[in-house]
Amino acid sequence: MGTLRIYTCPVCDYSVLTSAGPDATFSAGTETFKCLDCCEIMDIATRVWTPRSILIDFDNKGPLLPFEGTPPPRPRVVEVVKCPVCEGLNLELWDTTLKPCPKCDTSLEVDPDIICMID
């Protein structure tokens, strides 16, 4: 189960709902990225669990966890990870320690009262 929280910039009022780092749901693992093209922060699935309980990494390295039975003949692989906002390819992992605002570089503040659980 993943956890999402609202982070807001105290200077420019930028706001984002994100897990702010590595997270997982029942079907995928996510990482938090900053798009350098549109300056947005987003969580993107970087790993997918298949129905046969095999973890497939998006860089096509194959199964990462033990599996039972015969693996599928062609694992599902994502060709390119794109920004879901602008479809740009210029993504970098977001600094989840400093949590800089993508618009003005000020540290984002977490809303302690709002939390969203996801599967």
Contacts in CASP RR format, 6 or more apart in sequence:
PFRMAT RR
TARGET T0000
AUTHOR 0000-0000-0000
METHOD contacts of the structure
MODEL  1
MGTLRIYTCPVCDYSVLTSAGPDATFSAGTETFKCLDCCEIMDIATRVWT
PRSILIDFDNKGPLLPFEGTPPPRPRVVEVVKCPVCEGLNLELWDTTLKP
CPKCDTSLEVDPDIICMID
1 24 0 8 1.000
1 25 0 8 1.000
1 26 0 8 1.000
1 117 0 8 1.000
1 118 0 8 1.000
1 119 0 8 1.000
2 19 0 8 1.000
2 23 0 8 1.000
2 24 0 8 1.000
2 25 0 8 1.000
2 117 0 8 1.000
2 118 0 8 1.000
2 119 0 8 1.000
3 19 0 8 1.000
3 23 0 8 1.000
3 115 0 8 1.000
3 116 0 8 1.000
3 117 0 8 1.000
3 118 0 8 1.000
4 17 0 8 1.000
4 18 0 8 1.000
4 19 0 8 1.000
4 43 0 8 1.000
4 115 0 8 1.000
4 116 0 8 1.000
4 117 0 8 1.000
4 118 0 8 1.000
5 17 0 8 1.000
5 18 0 8 1.000
5 19 0 8 1.000
5 20 0 8 1.000
5 110 0 8 1.000
5 111 0 8 1.000
5 114 0 8 1.000
5 115 0 8 1.000
5 116 0 8 1.000
6 15 0 8 1.000
6 16 0 8 1.000
6 17 0 8 1.000
6 110 0 8 1.000
6 111 0 8 1.000
6 114 0 8 1.000
7 15 0 8 1.000
7 16 0 8 1.000
7 17 0 8 1.000
7 18 0 8 1.000
7 20 0 8 1.000
7 41 0 8 1.000
7 99 0 8 1.000
7 108 0 8 1.000
7 109 0 8 1.000
7 110 0 8 1.000
7 111 0 8 1.000
8 14 0 8 1.000
8 15 0 8 1.000
8 108 0 8 1.000
8 109 0 8 1.000
8 111 0 8 1.000
9 15 0 8 1.000
9 101 0 8 1.000
9 103 0 8 1.000
9 104 0 8 1.000
9 106 0 8 1.000
9 108 0 8 1.000
9 109 0 8 1.000
10 106 0 8 1.000
10 109 0 8 1.000
11 101 0 8 1.000
11 104 0 8 1.000
11 106 0 8 1.000
12 101 0 8 1.000
12 103 0 8 1.000
12 104 0 8 1.000
12 106 0 8 1.000
14 101 0 8 1.000
14 102 0 8 1.000
14 103 0 8 1.000
14 104 0 8 1.000
14 108 0 8 1.000
16 40 0 8 1.000
16 41 0 8 1.000
16 42 0 8 1.000
16 108 0 8 1.000
17 116 0 8 1.000
18 32 0 8 1.000
18 41 0 8 1.000
18 42 0 8 1.000
18 43 0 8 1.000
19 30 0 8 1.000
19 32 0 8 1.000
19 43 0 8 1.000
20 32 0 8 1.000
20 94 0 8 1.000
20 96 0 8 1.000
20 99 0 8 1.000
20 110 0 8 1.000
21 30 0 8 1.000
21 31 0 8 1.000
21 32 0 8 1.000
21 43 0 8 1.000
21 94 0 8 1.000
21 96 0 8 1.000
22 29 0 8 1.000
22 30 0 8 1.000
22 31 0 8 1.000
22 32 0 8 1.000
23 29 0 8 1.000
23 30 0 8 1.000
23 32 0 8 1.000
23 43 0 8 1.000
24 30 0 8 1.000
24 47 0 8 1.000
25 118 0 8 1.000
25 119 0 8 1.000
26 49 0 8 1.000
26 119 0 8 1.000
27 48 0 8 1.000
27 49 0 8 1.000
27 119 0 8 1.000
28 45 0 8 1.000
28 46 0 8 1.000
28 47 0 8 1.000
28 48 0 8 1.000
28 49 0 8 1.000
29 45 0 8 1.000
29 46 0 8 1.000
29 47 0 8 1.000
29 48 0 8 1.000
29 49 0 8 1.000
30 43 0 8 1.000
30 44 0 8 1.000
30 45 0 8 1.000
30 46 0 8 1.000
31 43 0 8 1.000
31 44 0 8 1.000
31 46 0 8 1.000
31 93 0 8 1.000
32 41 0 8 1.000
32 42 0 8 1.000
32 43 0 8 1.000
32 93 0 8 1.000
32 94 0 8 1.000
32 96 0 8 1.000
33 41 0 8 1.000
33 42 0 8 1.000
33 43 0 8 1.000
33 44 0 8 1.000
33 83 0 8 1.000
33 91 0 8 1.000
33 92 0 8 1.000
33 93 0 8 1.000
33 94 0 8 1.000
34 40 0 8 1.000
34 41 0 8 1.000
34 91 0 8 1.000
34 92 0 8 1.000
34 93 0 8 1.000
34 94 0 8 1.000
34 102 0 8 1.000
35 41 0 8 1.000
35 42 0 8 1.000
35 83 0 8 1.000
35 85 0 8 1.000
35 86 0 8 1.000
35 88 0 8 1.000
35 90 0 8 1.000
35 91 0 8 1.000
35 102 0 8 1.000
36 90 0 8 1.000
36 91 0 8 1.000
36 92 0 8 1.000
37 83 0 8 1.000
37 86 0 8 1.000
37 88 0 8 1.000
37 89 0 8 1.000
37 90 0 8 1.000
38 83 0 8 1.000
38 85 0 8 1.000
38 86 0 8 1.000
38 88 0 8 1.000
39 102 0 8 1.000
39 103 0 8 1.000
40 83 0 8 1.000
40 85 0 8 1.000
40 86 0 8 1.000
40 102 0 8 1.000
41 94 0 8 1.000
41 102 0 8 1.000
42 83 0 8 1.000
42 84 0 8 1.000
42 85 0 8 1.000
44 81 0 8 1.000
44 84 0 8 1.000
44 91 0 8 1.000
45 58 0 8 1.000
46 57 0 8 1.000
46 58 0 8 1.000
46 81 0 8 1.000
47 55 0 8 1.000
47 56 0 8 1.000
47 57 0 8 1.000
47 58 0 8 1.000
47 64 0 8 1.000
48 55 0 8 1.000
48 56 0 8 1.000
48 58 0 8 1.000
48 76 0 8 1.000
48 78 0 8 1.000
49 55 0 8 1.000
49 56 0 8 1.000
50 56 0 8 1.000
50 72 0 8 1.000
50 75 0 8 1.000
50 76 0 8 1.000
52 67 0 8 1.000
52 68 0 8 1.000
52 69 0 8 1.000
52 71 0 8 1.000
52 72 0 8 1.000
53 65 0 8 1.000
53 67 0 8 1.000
53 68 0 8 1.000
54 63 0 8 1.000
54 65 0 8 1.000
54 67 0 8 1.000
54 71 0 8 1.000
54 72 0 8 1.000
54 75 0 8 1.000
55 63 0 8 1.000
55 64 0 8 1.000
55 65 0 8 1.000
56 62 0 8 1.000
56 63 0 8 1.000
56 64 0 8 1.000
56 75 0 8 1.000
56 76 0 8 1.000
56 77 0 8 1.000
57 64 0 8 1.000
58 77 0 8 1.000
58 78 0 8 1.000
58 81 0 8 1.000
60 75 0 8 1.000
60 77 0 8 1.000
62 75 0 8 1.000
63 71 0 8 1.000
63 75 0 8 1.000
80 89 0 8 1.000
81 89 0 8 1.000
81 91 0 8 1.000
82 88 0 8 1.000
82 89 0 8 1.000
83 89 0 8 1.000
83 90 0 8 1.000
83 91 0 8 1.000
94 100 0 8 1.000
94 102 0 8 1.000
98 107 0 8 1.000
99 107 0 8 1.000
99 108 0 8 1.000
100 106 0 8 1.000
100 107 0 8 1.000
100 108 0 8 1.000
101 107 0 8 1.000
101 108 0 8 1.000
END
